[in-house]
Amino acid sequence: MSRAEALRLAEQATFGPTESLLTSMSQQSAVAWVKAQLASSGSRYSLGLGDAIHRDTSGKEFCSLPAYAGPNCWRDWYSTQPLVWDFYRNATTQPDQLRQRVALALQQILVVNNQEVSGTYGFRLYHNTLLEQAFGNYREVLRKVALSPVMGEFLNNVNNDKAAPNENFGRELLQLFSIGTCDLNQDGSLKGGTCKASYSNEQVRAYAYALTGWTYPVGGQTGKTCYPKGSNCRYFGGDMVPLPSMHDQSERALLSGVTVPTGSTASQALDKVLDSLMQHPNMPPFLGRQMISHLVSSNPSPAYVQRVAQAFASGSFSTQGQSFGSGQRGDLAATVAATLLDAEARGDAPATAQGGKLREPALYLAGVIRALNGQTDGNDLGGGWGEALQQHVFRAPSVFNFYPPDFAVPGTRLSGPAFGIHNASTGIQRLNYLTFLLFWNGSLPDSTVPGATGTRVNTTVFEADAGQSTVLVDRLAALCCGARLSTAARAEVLRAVDSIAADPKRNPAWARDRVLQAAYLLWASPAHQVHQ
């Protein structure tokens, strides 16, 4: 790869370029780098405490018990803050960057949130599953999601009773997790040019019936009787298990010509549900376009969507003598490879003027730290800067994620999902975040956070070039935005840097000040905010 293509791929497939990463990528082809990333693993969620919250039989408020009481009880046992710690530590340091990026995409499609469900250990299991399955098969992803007690509680499918089935999970399974609301061509366009419903309310109800009869896994305890009668107590430590007394056994007609036969068990019915979704013609373009949108471009051409959809449908993708995927429909490794290695994604620059996407907050927060040799324990990037930028990971406001996948950029005909949370306030907060890192020296470690490091950057390696403003600015720009930085913008950054005199007698910190000035202006620039 050229240095420019390496930068482009790093922005699409990692949490942001570093100098060492770009050097490494420039010594290999894009195909070889993606192949290696698909084989890479290691990132996990491990922080936070265990399942005692759902095994306590005292009948008292858990955080009032002497063994657990304290100011951080809810944080460590119930919240997703420990996952935020792991998320940003992994994003800024772990080498399996593509796995993490795909898992982030999956968690924004298959949303659960900590605003309506509590239990750190359950969220840890759910999101570790998404990491593990990031390059697996989407059918297995849907199975694990359908059986997750966290999802079961979030969308009301745990202890769902045949007598009056709740339709929440069944509806979102169709609308958001698999096929979408409109019939699609394989290039993602609307069949017939208008939205024709891909399912009816009657079919939603059929799915709700088919998905009844699941309860929490064994392991939960309480000082009271578990409700409803015959069900297991609340517990998140595994997949939900069948509850035959609540499962509907009537014949149910699903999509794709699939029928749940009379007398089917809950497990057999779930298999039929998955069959009906995986066979549906909408799924390849629906999932393919979302993967493109999360990784590469908010406005892919129909031909690009169709090529990625074909990889999803066939479970395979080949280019430059390399093959990806198992050959099974729904293979995510093939889908991701097709997304990143497509002609529309590769090269030094986008193929069309509308290529690229707004850098969403989680990528922005991690990317600056990575580029400027920083470190973080993640503690400032959830309830602090994550809230300020309206993307507090693991706490999406609803099952519809932080922003709509089809959000239109105001005043244009372009799609720009992340623009759904980009406004005057959050735009200014991005600049405030840079001020926090560069001019306020970030934050010190919090002694209550395991393995605390605080959040800060280290610009020392760039100070050697501070005496030559053109060298300094071009070095930082190569990390920040490459050729997207216009000649006029570059000139303004140079002017600002040169305004800081290289005079150690008057200002012993002049070299550092020049680096900070350049970094602030470059990472604040539109050339960085929108990557192509």
NORLIN-V438311 format. One record per helix or strand. SS is the DSSP state (h for helix, s for strand). FROM is the first residue (numbers start at 1). TO is the last residue. If there is no record, write none. Layout:
<<SS FROM TO> <SS FROM TO>>
This chain:
<<h 3 13> <h 19 25> <h 30 38> <h 51 54> <h 62 64> <h 73 77> <h 81 93> <h 97 109> <h 120 132> <s 137 137> <h 138 147> <s 148 148> <h 149 154> <h 168 175> <s 182 182> <s 184 184> <s 190 190> <h 191 193> <s 197 197> <h 201 210> <s 214 215> <s 239 239> <s 241 242> <h 244 246> <s 252 253> <s 259 260> <h 266 278> <h 282 295> <h 302 314> <s 317 319> <s 322 324> <s 331 331> <h 332 341> <s 357 358> <h 361 371> <s 375 375> <h 385 388> <s 408 408> <s 415 415> <h 417 421> <h 424 438> <s 443 443> <s 455 456> <h 460 465> <h 469 480> <h 482 484> <h 487 498> <h 510 524> <h 526 529> <s 530 531>>
